[in-house]
Amino acid sequence: MQYIVYDLEMTNRLSEIIEIGAIRMVEVDGELKILDTFQSFVQPKMDKLNTRITNLTGITKKDLISAPVYTEAIENFRSWIGVEEYYLCSWGPEDKWALITDSTFHKANTDWIINHNDLQFHFSILHDSEKGFRYGLSRALQAMELVYEGSKHRALDDAINTAKILIKIYQKVKFVKNPTSFLESKLFEPEKLVYKTKSEVNESPFASLSKLFN
């Protein structure tokens, strides 16, 4: 079984995917080991890169102008994942939603978006007794006495740091298998997720997007 820990960066207005980063891990002697990585920029078609996202991520128009379009980038990602069985793992539910919505818009297959596990949910259940609250990635790293490596809000670096957390909690996580149809049915169910940091509590960033689609 492969464990594909991935992260996406997106545009501001329509949350269109502009970068994919991922880590491939397998279990060796009861522990997860990193085998290799994947990174690709994605040229947006519906939305434009604005200054806010450039300032947040460091991604520029130059990075995206010659990048593959979504259908090509996602096919490259799928080819990298390969044919062996896998779990898809992300920090929070937003990346799953972005994969499904972008794939639907671009008429790309979604049958590979399976066995999705929300590591943020698993971590928060293990480390926070306050029902309904979730850890941000930085706060989770601090709780595990881990240091963020790389640049924040870059897909591969966020995936690497998420993988570091998964390695620590791996033995305590019960991974689930689910088909794309199950994920799609959950796509726009009302979400009551709240993101908690040391200084503030925020609503899920996809709450307004789900209302828009509904």
Backbone bond lengths (Angstrom), bond angles and torsions (degrees), N, CA, C in turn:
res aa  C-N    CA-C-N  psi(-1)  N-CA   C-N-CA  omega(-1)  CA-C   N-CA-C  phi
1 M - - - 1.457 - - 1.524 110.01 -
2 Q 1.326 116.50 132.10 1.454 121.57 175.25 1.537 109.79 -95.83
3 Y 1.307 115.27 149.90 1.457 122.00 173.28 1.520 106.78 -117.19
4 I 1.330 116.10 108.42 1.458 122.25 -178.65 1.519 108.13 -99.75
5 V 1.319 116.06 104.18 1.463 121.53 177.91 1.522 107.39 -95.63
6 Y 1.325 116.77 117.84 1.461 119.44 -173.79 1.521 111.04 -129.55
7 D 1.330 114.19 162.79 1.457 121.43 176.60 1.522 108.41 -145.48
8 L 1.324 116.11 149.98 1.455 122.26 -179.88 1.516 110.06 -124.88
9 E 1.321 116.12 145.71 1.454 121.41 167.50 1.524 107.46 -110.69
10 M 1.329 116.54 144.99 1.457 121.04 -171.77 1.523 112.18 -136.15
11 T 1.324 115.26 162.72 1.458 120.54 175.56 1.527 109.67 -71.10
12 N 1.308 116.49 171.02 1.461 121.04 -173.57 1.525 113.57 -83.94
13 R 1.337 116.51 -44.71 1.469 119.68 -170.16 1.522 112.54 -78.57
14 L 1.341 117.34 -48.82 1.460 121.37 -175.20 1.519 113.35 -111.59
15 S 1.331 116.97 3.16 1.468 121.33 -179.56 1.525 111.57 54.68
16 E 1.333 116.30 45.24 1.460 121.17 176.63 1.525 109.22 -84.66
17 I 1.316 116.95 136.41 1.461 122.15 -175.10 1.528 110.66 -65.92
18 I 1.345 116.04 130.84 1.463 120.72 176.43 1.528 112.79 -123.89
19 E 1.328 117.33 -8.24 1.467 119.58 175.66 1.518 109.80 -154.80
20 I 1.335 115.34 141.09 1.465 123.18 176.11 1.525 107.75 -122.42
21 G 1.314 116.37 130.85 1.457 121.33 174.07 1.516 109.20 -134.15
22 A 1.320 118.01 141.73 1.467 119.45 -176.04 1.524 111.60 -153.73
23 I 1.329 114.04 155.63 1.459 123.92 176.83 1.523 108.34 -122.57
24 R 1.319 116.64 135.59 1.472 119.98 173.70 1.527 108.35 -103.69
25 M 1.346 115.95 127.05 1.454 121.00 178.12 1.522 110.47 -130.30
26 V 1.323 115.70 152.70 1.462 122.32 173.69 1.522 108.47 -135.56
27 E 1.313 115.75 159.67 1.461 120.34 178.52 1.522 110.21 -83.69
28 V 1.322 116.15 130.23 1.458 122.97 175.08 1.526 107.88 -131.85
29 D 1.333 116.11 115.85 1.471 121.35 -179.97 1.528 111.97 54.02
30 G 1.326 115.44 42.11 1.454 120.47 174.96 1.511 115.42 83.02
31 E 1.330 118.12 1.89 1.458 121.70 178.88 1.521 110.16 -127.17
32 L 1.332 115.65 153.62 1.455 120.16 178.10 1.515 110.39 -85.30
33 K 1.331 114.99 135.54 1.452 121.94 178.31 1.531 108.97 -123.52
34 I 1.342 115.56 137.26 1.465 120.85 178.50 1.523 109.49 -79.20
35 L 1.352 115.66 128.86 1.462 120.69 178.73 1.524 111.99 -98.40
36 D 1.334 117.02 -50.80 1.453 119.96 -179.98 1.520 111.14 -161.06
37 T 1.330 115.69 -179.47 1.461 121.25 -174.58 1.521 110.74 -132.33
38 F 1.336 114.59 164.35 1.465 122.03 177.19 1.520 108.40 -139.27
39 Q 1.348 116.01 139.11 1.460 120.59 174.68 1.515 109.29 -148.07
40 S 1.326 115.87 136.15 1.464 120.59 175.91 1.517 109.23 -153.42
41 F 1.342 116.08 135.18 1.452 120.41 166.79 1.527 107.99 -77.57
42 V 1.327 116.15 159.28 1.464 121.95 179.57 1.520 108.25 -132.87
43 Q 1.310 116.14 127.93 1.466 120.53 179.93 1.519 109.97 -77.97
44 P 1.337 118.31 117.69 1.471 119.97 -178.20 1.525 111.71 -73.13
45 K 1.321 115.95 149.50 1.463 121.49 179.37 1.520 112.62 -117.12
46 M 1.326 117.60 -30.22 1.460 121.62 -178.07 1.515 112.50 -91.12
47 D 1.307 116.66 -30.24 1.455 121.89 -169.30 1.522 109.68 -127.87
48 K 1.328 116.02 170.82 1.450 122.22 178.55 1.526 110.04 -120.05
49 L 1.322 114.80 149.17 1.458 120.39 175.55 1.528 108.62 -74.57
50 N 1.340 115.94 127.92 1.460 118.10 178.96 1.526 111.08 -112.66
51 T 1.326 115.26 174.43 1.465 121.14 -174.64 1.521 111.79 -61.45
52 R 1.326 117.29 -36.29 1.462 120.26 -178.55 1.525 111.15 -60.18
53 I 1.325 117.63 -45.83 1.453 121.04 -178.71 1.528 110.92 -70.56
54 T 1.323 116.92 -37.36 1.465 119.63 176.36 1.519 110.72 -61.96
55 N 1.337 116.64 -44.11 1.464 120.25 178.60 1.525 111.77 -65.51
56 L 1.316 116.71 -34.96 1.465 121.14 -178.12 1.521 112.06 -74.17
57 T 1.336 116.27 -42.79 1.464 120.87 -171.58 1.524 114.61 -105.20
58 G 1.318 116.42 -25.88 1.453 119.68 -172.43 1.519 112.55 86.13
59 I 1.329 117.56 -1.38 1.467 121.82 178.05 1.526 108.90 -77.00
60 T 1.317 116.38 132.58 1.465 121.18 -177.34 1.532 110.61 -115.66
61 K 1.325 115.26 168.25 1.463 120.26 176.66 1.526 111.42 -61.11
62 K 1.316 116.09 -31.47 1.467 120.61 177.90 1.525 111.26 -63.35
63 D 1.327 116.56 -35.49 1.465 120.66 177.88 1.527 111.64 -64.79
64 L 1.329 116.22 -32.27 1.458 120.88 -170.88 1.529 114.27 -97.09
65 I 1.325 117.31 -21.49 1.467 119.66 -170.92 1.527 112.77 -63.59
66 S 1.332 116.77 -33.23 1.460 119.72 179.03 1.525 112.58 -108.72
67 A 1.339 116.37 10.63 1.463 121.23 -179.47 1.526 110.37 -73.35
68 P 1.336 117.51 155.27 1.466 119.37 176.13 1.518 111.64 -65.25
69 V 1.318 116.77 150.55 1.461 120.82 174.28 1.520 108.30 -70.81
70 Y 1.325 115.52 170.42 1.464 119.71 -172.67 1.523 112.69 -56.40
71 T 1.328 117.82 -47.38 1.470 119.97 -175.72 1.520 111.53 -60.47
72 E 1.332 117.24 -38.47 1.461 120.43 178.29 1.522 111.53 -72.26
73 A 1.315 116.33 -44.69 1.466 120.11 -178.84 1.519 111.47 -62.95
74 I 1.330 116.91 -41.19 1.462 119.53 -177.86 1.522 110.93 -72.44
75 E 1.327 117.42 -30.92 1.465 120.09 175.21 1.529 109.99 -68.00
76 N 1.326 116.96 -38.78 1.464 120.33 175.34 1.525 110.64 -62.23
77 F 1.321 116.05 -40.08 1.468 121.06 178.64 1.519 110.61 -64.69
78 R 1.318 116.37 -44.82 1.459 120.53 179.47 1.523 111.03 -63.34
79 S 1.325 117.16 -40.22 1.466 121.10 178.42 1.523 110.77 -64.08
80 W 1.333 115.63 -38.35 1.466 119.59 177.92 1.526 110.99 -65.87
81 I 1.320 117.28 -39.52 1.469 120.02 177.82 1.520 110.21 -60.77
82 G 1.330 117.04 -41.65 1.459 120.85 176.91 1.511 113.65 86.77
83 V 1.315 115.30 -165.82 1.461 121.16 -172.35 1.528 113.07 -101.86
84 E 1.324 118.40 -9.64 1.457 120.14 178.53 1.525 110.41 -70.54
85 E 1.319 115.57 152.48 1.461 120.93 -178.95 1.530 110.09 -61.88
86 Y 1.332 116.45 146.57 1.460 119.57 -175.49 1.521 111.75 -150.57
87 Y 1.334 113.60 158.34 1.450 122.61 164.23 1.521 107.30 -105.75
88 L 1.325 116.93 135.69 1.457 121.84 170.77 1.517 107.66 -93.87
89 C 1.322 117.33 126.43 1.459 121.02 -175.50 1.521 110.39 -127.79
90 S 1.322 116.55 130.88 1.469 121.01 177.94 1.520 109.15 -137.09
91 W 1.344 115.28 164.18 1.468 120.41 176.97 1.524 107.60 -92.19
92 G 1.317 116.30 96.55 1.460 121.49 -177.51 1.521 111.58 96.21
93 P 1.344 116.94 170.32 1.467 121.71 -176.25 1.519 114.56 -88.29
94 E 1.319 118.75 -12.39 1.464 120.59 -170.93 1.521 113.34 -62.77
95 D 1.338 117.26 -39.11 1.464 120.09 -177.60 1.525 111.15 -65.32
96 K 1.325 116.69 -37.93 1.466 120.46 175.91 1.518 110.14 -60.41
97 W 1.322 116.37 -46.35 1.465 120.28 180.00 1.525 110.69 -61.30
98 A 1.337 116.53 -41.79 1.464 120.19 -179.25 1.530 111.32 -63.53
99 L 1.322 117.65 -40.67 1.464 120.70 177.85 1.524 110.92 -60.83
100 I 1.322 116.36 -45.07 1.463 120.11 -177.31 1.524 110.92 -69.04
101 T 1.328 117.44 -44.80 1.467 119.49 -177.22 1.525 111.79 -69.35
102 D 1.335 117.93 -41.57 1.460 119.76 178.19 1.522 111.35 -66.84
103 S 1.322 116.40 -40.34 1.468 119.69 178.38 1.520 110.72 -63.69
104 T 1.308 116.97 -40.82 1.461 120.95 178.46 1.523 110.98 -63.39
105 F 1.327 117.12 -45.01 1.461 121.04 -179.79 1.523 111.26 -62.30
106 H 1.333 116.92 -41.96 1.463 121.09 -176.65 1.531 112.88 -88.82
107 K 1.338 115.28 5.51 1.472 120.86 179.55 1.530 111.76 57.78
108 A 1.310 115.36 38.54 1.465 121.88 176.52 1.526 108.95 -97.06
109 N 1.328 116.46 153.12 1.459 120.71 179.88 1.520 111.22 -61.61
110 T 1.316 114.60 142.88 1.463 120.20 175.15 1.528 111.78 -114.37
111 D 1.333 116.89 2.63 1.458 119.27 -173.89 1.529 113.44 -67.62
112 W 1.328 117.44 -11.95 1.459 120.89 178.76 1.533 111.92 -89.49
113 I 1.325 117.03 -11.73 1.473 120.39 -179.36 1.525 107.82 -82.89
114 I 1.303 115.81 80.23 1.462 122.10 -173.73 1.530 110.43 -131.32
115 N 1.330 114.76 167.53 1.469 121.63 175.36 1.528 110.82 51.05
116 H 1.333 115.27 45.80 1.462 120.12 -175.76 1.516 110.90 -84.00
117 N 1.336 115.96 131.16 1.457 121.60 179.97 1.527 110.19 -126.15
118 D 1.314 115.40 129.71 1.457 123.27 -178.78 1.531 108.22 -90.61
119 L 1.327 116.69 101.93 1.461 120.61 -176.30 1.520 112.24 -69.88
120 Q 1.312 116.99 -28.43 1.462 120.34 176.44 1.526 110.17 -62.29
121 F 1.323 116.09 -42.56 1.467 121.09 178.03 1.526 110.34 -62.94
122 H 1.342 116.56 -48.49 1.463 120.00 -179.57 1.532 110.61 -59.25
123 F 1.330 116.72 -45.67 1.455 120.25 -178.35 1.523 111.01 -63.42
124 S 1.319 116.88 -44.54 1.462 120.51 -177.19 1.519 111.86 -64.65
125 I 1.322 117.12 -37.27 1.463 120.70 176.49 1.529 110.23 -63.05
126 L 1.327 116.07 -39.02 1.463 120.58 -177.58 1.534 112.49 -74.95
127 H 1.342 117.53 -27.34 1.455 119.50 -168.83 1.529 115.32 -121.13
128 D 1.303 118.55 -1.29 1.464 118.98 -177.06 1.517 110.07 -138.93
129 S 1.327 116.40 122.12 1.460 120.20 -178.91 1.520 112.37 -83.05
130 E 1.353 117.51 -8.97 1.451 120.83 -179.31 1.521 109.84 -79.19
131 K 1.312 117.56 103.36 1.451 122.24 -175.54 1.534 111.00 -59.48
132 G 1.324 115.58 132.50 1.448 120.48 176.67 1.517 114.34 94.58
133 F 1.339 117.77 -5.46 1.457 120.07 -179.87 1.523 110.42 -103.46
134 R 1.336 114.64 145.01 1.457 120.86 -179.34 1.530 110.70 -125.61
135 Y 1.314 114.58 148.18 1.456 120.77 177.00 1.525 110.56 -82.29
136 G 1.340 116.46 137.04 1.446 120.17 165.32 1.519 108.89 -73.24
137 L 1.327 117.20 162.03 1.460 121.10 -175.84 1.524 111.82 -60.53
138 S 1.320 118.15 -44.44 1.468 121.00 -178.28 1.522 111.35 -63.27
139 R 1.330 115.88 -43.40 1.464 119.21 -179.65 1.529 111.18 -67.16
140 A 1.331 116.59 -36.34 1.462 120.13 177.69 1.527 110.97 -64.00
141 L 1.320 116.86 -41.45 1.466 120.35 176.99 1.523 110.61 -60.98
142 Q 1.318 116.58 -43.24 1.458 120.44 178.64 1.523 111.20 -61.83
143 A 1.332 116.18 -40.80 1.465 120.56 179.83 1.523 111.70 -62.76
144 M 1.334 115.94 -29.85 1.462 121.08 179.58 1.525 112.00 -94.02
145 E 1.339 116.23 6.11 1.468 122.93 -178.59 1.531 110.53 58.19
146 L 1.334 114.70 41.65 1.457 122.04 176.33 1.523 108.88 -112.76
147 V 1.310 115.98 151.75 1.457 121.91 -179.17 1.523 109.19 -106.73
148 Y 1.338 116.31 134.44 1.460 120.08 177.25 1.523 109.21 -65.04
149 E 1.316 116.32 131.47 1.460 122.57 178.25 1.519 109.33 -112.39
150 G 1.332 116.77 134.19 1.454 120.18 177.97 1.512 112.41 97.03
151 S 1.329 115.53 -155.98 1.463 122.38 -177.91 1.520 110.19 -106.79
152 K 1.316 116.66 127.60 1.459 120.74 179.21 1.522 110.19 -66.07
153 H 1.323 114.97 147.60 1.462 123.09 179.46 1.527 112.26 65.33
154 R 1.324 116.38 31.29 1.453 122.23 165.94 1.518 105.88 -117.72
155 A 1.322 115.63 135.72 1.461 120.30 -167.52 1.529 113.63 -58.63
156 L 1.326 117.71 -49.64 1.463 119.10 -177.37 1.523 111.40 -67.73
157 D 1.324 117.94 -41.74 1.460 119.92 179.83 1.527 111.37 -64.70
158 D 1.332 117.32 -41.39 1.469 119.78 176.53 1.528 110.85 -63.65
159 A 1.336 116.88 -38.58 1.468 120.16 178.18 1.524 110.94 -65.18
160 I 1.323 117.09 -41.11 1.466 121.09 178.69 1.527 110.45 -61.23
161 N 1.327 116.79 -44.63 1.461 119.82 -178.75 1.522 112.02 -71.08
162 T 1.327 117.09 -32.52 1.462 120.23 173.29 1.521 110.26 -65.02
163 A 1.320 116.44 -40.13 1.462 121.08 178.80 1.527 111.45 -63.02
164 K 1.325 116.73 -35.58 1.472 120.86 177.58 1.522 110.69 -60.90
165 I 1.322 116.04 -39.54 1.461 120.07 178.00 1.524 110.37 -68.83
166 L 1.328 116.66 -43.99 1.466 119.87 -179.73 1.521 111.22 -59.61
167 I 1.318 117.22 -40.35 1.473 120.37 178.33 1.528 110.19 -57.16
168 K 1.334 115.95 -38.42 1.466 120.32 -178.20 1.525 113.09 -71.81
169 I 1.334 117.37 -36.16 1.470 120.23 -173.93 1.525 112.49 -104.46
170 Y 1.308 117.44 4.30 1.469 122.70 -171.18 1.526 113.20 -50.22
171 Q 1.306 117.64 -45.58 1.463 120.83 -175.93 1.528 112.65 -68.72
172 K 1.348 117.53 -15.44 1.458 120.94 -177.28 1.528 113.09 -101.22
173 V 1.325 116.46 -5.41 1.460 120.70 -176.12 1.525 110.62 -95.43
174 K 1.323 115.98 131.14 1.451 121.18 174.03 1.525 107.77 -99.98
175 F 1.323 116.65 102.68 1.453 121.47 -176.99 1.529 110.61 -74.77
176 V 1.325 115.50 145.24 1.460 120.42 -178.06 1.518 110.14 -116.94
177 K 1.319 114.82 151.23 1.458 121.09 174.28 1.524 108.57 -106.17
178 N 1.320 116.79 138.22 1.455 120.76 178.90 1.523 109.36 -153.39
179 P 1.315 117.87 146.04 1.467 121.80 179.21 1.520 111.40 -84.29
180 T 1.317 116.88 166.24 1.454 121.33 177.97 1.521 111.13 -58.21
181 S 1.333 117.35 -39.57 1.465 120.59 -177.98 1.521 110.87 -59.09
182 F 1.326 117.06 -37.01 1.460 120.64 177.47 1.520 110.48 -66.48
183 L 1.330 116.38 -43.62 1.461 120.58 -179.86 1.516 110.95 -63.79
184 E 1.331 116.64 -41.54 1.461 120.52 179.90 1.526 111.10 -65.07
185 S 1.309 117.12 -36.56 1.457 120.03 -179.76 1.520 111.60 -67.49
186 K 1.336 116.74 -23.92 1.464 121.87 -179.57 1.521 112.09 -94.06
187 L 1.330 116.48 -2.58 1.464 120.77 -169.01 1.511 113.71 -56.04
188 F 1.327 117.47 -49.87 1.450 119.48 -175.20 1.524 112.63 -119.27
189 E 1.333 115.96 30.12 1.451 117.84 170.17 1.528 107.99 -67.12
190 P 1.333 117.85 148.14 1.474 120.10 -179.88 1.523 111.08 -55.39
191 E 1.316 116.67 127.52 1.459 122.50 -179.64 1.526 109.87 -105.14
192 K 1.317 115.40 136.28 1.460 120.78 176.38 1.522 109.66 -118.06
193 L 1.329 116.09 31.27 1.443 119.70 -178.24 1.518 110.00 -72.57
194 V 1.303 115.21 140.97 1.454 121.00 175.91 1.520 107.46 -128.39
195 Y 1.327 116.65 133.77 1.450 121.40 -178.50 1.519 109.45 -102.22
196 K 1.308 117.36 123.15 1.454 121.61 -174.03 1.524 110.37 -113.86
197 T 1.317 116.57 128.14 1.445 122.54 170.92 1.516 107.45 -114.04
198 K 1.299 116.86 -174.37 1.458 119.33 179.93 1.524 112.35 -66.54
199 S 1.336 115.92 -27.32 1.458 118.51 -171.30 1.512 115.00 -114.42
200 E 1.335 117.75 -13.41 1.454 117.43 -175.17 1.510 111.51 -155.96
201 V 1.333 114.65 163.78 1.448 122.46 175.66 1.512 107.43 -123.94
202 N 1.339 117.63 127.51 1.459 121.73 -177.08 1.510 110.76 -124.93
203 E 1.323 115.98 151.59 1.451 119.91 173.20 1.515 109.71 -71.13
204 S 1.350 115.92 158.76 1.459 120.19 175.80 1.512 110.18 -55.09
205 P 1.358 118.04 132.65 1.462 119.90 -179.68 1.516 113.45 -65.19
206 F 1.330 118.12 -12.13 1.457 120.05 179.81 1.525 112.19 -100.50
207 A 1.324 117.18 4.24 1.461 119.49 -179.08 1.521 111.10 -60.65
208 S 1.337 117.37 -45.29 1.464 120.22 -178.93 1.525 111.18 -69.12
209 L 1.349 117.05 -33.40 1.457 120.26 179.17 1.518 111.51 -65.83
210 S 1.330 116.92 -40.07 1.460 119.85 179.34 1.523 111.01 -64.92
211 K 1.344 116.64 -37.36 1.463 120.40 177.27 1.526 110.54 -64.35
212 L 1.328 116.27 -39.20 1.464 121.10 -179.81 1.521 111.05 -61.59
213 F 1.324 117.26 -44.94 1.451 120.97 -177.92 1.531 111.55 -72.43
214 N 1.336 116.09 -30.62 1.458 118.75 178.09 1.515 111.25 -72.45
